[in-house]
Amino acid sequence: MEVNLKETNSATLVGTVIVRSHPAGTIDRYNEFKAAGRIEEAQALIHGGKVEVLDHNLIVDSSNFGFDLLRQYLASAYYGTLTFPLGIAWGEIGTGSTTPASSDTALTTPTNRATISYAANSGTVITQFFFPDSVLSNTTYNEFGTFIGGTSSIGTGQMFNHALFSSPYSKSAGVDTTCEVDFSFANS
């Protein structure tokens, strides 16, 4: 049987990064809503922030990073145990301005790391990370990435995606920051 590969579907994975600013203390209110089981109100609070950055991002593709981790997972029943945990656990923001490449394994100049604070799968995978005003310095940020595994130490784990902001995010005093990365899968 012959298959015409030009006529078969191809799948795509597209990522978007959204940086929002909020009045300082928003993250505390979010956590209060979340602890009380008021998830919809918590998410409305976050989505009510001012959108500072809305950009596409690159899913990296080096051995043991990004797309390769997905391939390892899909073949794991045959090859055995996965080397890395599944799921995005950390987000990093940084000041580097180098254009992301598929061979990237780290941000150019990471400054802060946050654990994942919210995730959802509604056809689009949504991941969110909080950076309180007291933690994130008042400076200009240009890049963001997510990591599978690792610890709270910057640069640990396996990078999944790397975004360069088309317009830098200038964080000012009295502002909490959320970074959201959405991943959409589709057949084309």
C-alpha positions in Angstrom: 0.0 0.0 0.0 1.3 3.4 -1.0 0.7 6.5 1.1 0.9 9.9 -0.5 2.6 11.9 2.3 1.6 15.2 0.7 -2.0 14.4 1.3 -1.7 13.3 4.9 -2.3 15.7 7.8 0.5 17.2 9.7 0.3 18.3 13.3 1.4 21.6 14.7 2.2 22.7 18.2 1.9 26.5 18.6 2.8 28.4 21.7 1.8 31.9 22.9 3.2 33.9 25.8 1.2 36.5 27.6 2.7 38.8 30.3 0.2 40.7 32.4 0.8 43.4 35.1 -1.4 43.7 38.2 -1.5 45.9 41.3 0.8 44.6 44.0 -1.0 42.1 46.2 -3.1 40.6 43.4 -1.2 37.3 43.8 -2.2 37.2 47.5 -5.9 37.7 46.5 -5.5 35.0 43.8 -4.1 32.5 46.4 -7.0 33.3 48.8 -9.6 32.7 46.1 -7.8 29.5 45.0 -7.5 28.2 48.7 -11.3 28.8 49.1 -12.0 26.8 45.9 -13.0 29.9 44.0 -11.0 29.0 40.9 -13.1 30.9 38.4 -12.8 34.1 40.4 -9.1 33.6 40.8 -8.7 33.2 37.1 -10.8 36.2 36.4 -8.6 38.2 38.6 -5.5 37.2 36.7 -7.1 37.7 33.2 -8.1 41.1 34.4 -4.5 42.3 34.4 -3.1 44.6 31.8 -1.6 42.7 28.9 2.0 43.9 28.5 3.2 41.3 26.0 1.5 38.9 23.7 3.8 36.9 21.5 4.5 33.6 19.9 7.2 31.4 21.3 9.5 28.7 20.0 9.2 25.1 21.2 12.9 24.0 21.4 14.2 20.8 19.8 17.5 19.6 21.2 18.2 16.1 22.6 16.3 15.9 25.9 14.6 19.3 25.4 11.2 20.5 24.1 9.9 18.4 21.2 12.4 15.6 22.0 10.8 15.2 25.4 7.4 14.6 23.7 8.9 12.0 21.4 10.5 10.2 24.4 7.2 10.1 26.1 5.4 8.7 23.1 8.0 5.9 22.7 8.4 5.2 26.5 6.3 2.1 26.5 8.8 0.4 24.2 12.1 2.0 25.5 11.3 1.9 29.2 11.2 4.5 31.9 11.4 8.1 31.0 14.5 10.0 32.1 12.6 13.2 32.9 9.3 13.9 34.7 6.4 14.9 32.6 4.8 18.3 32.8 6.0 21.9 32.9 7.0 22.8 36.4 8.9 26.1 36.2 8.9 29.4 34.3 11.8 31.8 34.0 11.9 35.4 32.9 15.0 37.2 31.8 16.7 40.2 30.3 18.4 38.5 27.4 17.5 39.7 23.9 19.0 37.0 21.7 16.6 35.5 19.2 15.5 32.0 20.3 16.8 29.0 18.4 15.5 25.5 18.3 18.8 24.3 19.8 18.4 26.5 23.0 18.6 24.7 26.3 18.4 27.8 28.6 17.3 31.4 28.5 20.0 33.9 27.4 20.0 35.9 30.7 17.5 34.4 33.2 16.8 36.5 36.3 13.9 34.9 38.1 12.1 31.5 38.3 8.6 30.7 39.5 6.8 27.4 40.0 3.7 26.7 38.0 0.8 28.3 39.8 -2.0 27.2 37.5 -2.5 24.8 34.6 -5.6 23.8 32.6 -6.3 21.7 29.5 -9.3 23.0 27.6 -8.2 22.1 24.1 -5.4 24.6 24.7 -2.9 23.8 27.5 -2.6 26.9 29.7 0.3 27.3 32.2 0.7 30.4 34.5 3.5 31.6 36.6 3.4 34.4 39.3 6.2 36.9 40.0 5.2 39.1 43.0 6.4 42.7 43.1 8.6 41.9 46.0 10.5 39.2 44.0 10.8 40.7 40.5 13.1 43.7 40.1 12.1 46.8 38.4 13.8 46.5 35.1 13.2 45.5 31.5 12.5 41.9 30.6 12.8 40.5 27.1 12.5 36.7 27.4 10.5 33.9 29.0 10.8 30.1 29.0 9.2 27.0 30.6 11.0 24.0 32.1 10.2 20.4 32.8 11.6 19.0 36.0 14.4 20.9 37.8 14.3 22.8 41.1 13.8 26.4 42.2 17.4 27.1 41.0 17.5 29.0 37.7 18.6 26.9 34.8 17.7 23.5 36.2 15.4 21.1 34.4 14.7 20.7 30.7 13.7 23.8 28.7 10.5 23.3 26.7 10.0 26.7 25.1 11.7 30.0 24.7 10.0 33.3 23.8 11.6 36.6 22.9 9.2 39.6 23.5 8.7 41.8 20.4 8.2 44.7 22.8 10.1 44.5 26.1 8.2 44.4 29.4 9.3 47.2 31.7 8.3 46.2 35.2 7.7 49.1 37.6 7.3 49.4 41.4 4.0 48.2 42.9 3.3 45.7 40.2 2.8 41.9 40.4 3.5 40.0 37.1 2.0 36.9 35.6 3.4 35.1 32.7 1.1 32.7 30.9 2.2 30.3 28.2 -0.6 28.6 26.1 0.1 25.6 23.9 -2.3 24.7 21.1 -2.2 21.4 19.2 -3.8 21.0 15.8 -3.9 18.9 12.7 -3.5 20.9 9.5 
